[in-house]
């Protein structure tokens, strides 16, 4: 399920955003800081116009961010997906449904 799609510049300016759930902007701020500022050298290979499938997903809290970087345009396309609930929680919910 898709929670949000954003187009941001490499400096962090949001050019376009479409969100279907309410989430703090600190999620995108952390993503930019962790992936493109603090680990700039470590992620150089992931920034050279590779497919979003080859970039490692950024996982935080209950969301997974997948992204691709377009060097010529200086923009980053970001998709935010919710993480599925952990398996023990799903099993507990199933058990509660069966017992009720």
Residue pairs with C-beta under 8 A, 6 or more apart in sequence:
1 81
1 82
2 20
2 79
2 80
2 81
3 19
3 20
3 21
3 23
3 63
3 80
3 81
3 82
4 17
4 18
4 19
4 20
4 21
4 23
4 78
4 79
4 80
5 17
5 18
5 77
5 78
5 79
5 80
6 14
6 16
6 17
6 18
6 19
6 28
6 77
6 78
6 80
7 14
7 15
7 16
7 17
7 75
7 76
7 77
7 78
8 14
8 15
8 28
8 32
8 75
8 76
8 78
9 15
9 74
9 75
9 76
10 36
10 69
10 74
10 75
10 76
12 29
12 32
14 28
15 75
19 80
21 82
23 63
23 80
27 60
27 61
27 63
27 65
27 80
28 78
30 60
31 58
31 60
31 65
31 67
31 78
32 76
34 58
35 43
35 58
35 67
36 43
36 47
36 76
46 54
46 55
46 56
46 69
47 69
47 71
48 69
48 71
49 68
49 69
49 70
49 71
49 72
50 68
50 69
51 68
52 66
52 67
52 68
52 77
52 79
55 66
55 67
55 68
55 69
57 64
57 65
57 66
58 64
58 65
58 66
58 67
59 65
59 83
62 82
62 83
63 80
63 81
63 82
63 83
64 80
64 81
64 82
64 83
65 78
65 79
65 80
65 81
66 78
66 79
66 81
67 76
67 77
67 78
67 79
68 76
68 77
69 75
69 76
70 76
70 77
84 90
